[in-house]
Amino acid sequence: MSESSSGVVTSSESLPKSNYSANSDLVVSRSRGAEQSPDSGIASPLPSNRFRFTAWHNLEGHEIRGAQLTSPRVREGPPESELFLRGEENYLIGKRKTEEKGKWESRLQENWENCVELNLSYQDLGDSYQLENFKRILRRLIRVERLQLVDNSLKDLSSIRLPRCKRLNLNKNHLTSIRHLPKIPQIQHLSLAENNIRTLCDLSELGTTPLESLTLKRNPCEFQEDYRSKVFSSLPNLKLLDGIPKLPADCAPLQSTDTSRMCTIL
């Protein structure tokens, strides 16, 4: 122990234990070739050094809130490939956990798979991205039973399958054929009013379904001769067409081509 002319003790024994411990750790850290800190330019002995690129809310086991951070440091971290090579997996793990949590929360908020009744009418699908995202949602409706898709300018839903759908409303769209409907094996009530369906030849596509009521009002096919007879002939189990029950006249055999061309003038 020695004393300087100013009376200040300079012996290492008089240093506080905490400072001595820190200096000791610093020596050990330097001897191990510690990595340079991007902030101070000197080797960092702190155990928290490996968390320097980790957001505070990704750290587990603390009770810090954002309002308690008075001077948070914002820095741009290195690319993930460099972090992996440097062995700093904590940042990557925290980031992946955040991304997975966000995806899971988003999926829970939508929860389309468990939806039973849904109205997605008047969606104004003017952009191709909107339409693709709309179809992505429809593909997830594996349990929906009642679905409204009115006035969405839909042209083709043949790539969609709605395995449990019993009631489907596709009024005021741009469908041109029955073949453009989604796969609906359990459909019972189908409304296609105010589309652009011109032919009845594809009605047999619905012949294997338990379809009970069908609406084709304000479609070009409505003006075909023997319209009702053709529909009931293709769908023997149908009970209601355009809101009118099946009548005895609807079961009459279709007239031949020559007879149908005759016109009687009284």
Disulfide bonds with the S-S distance in Angstrom:
none
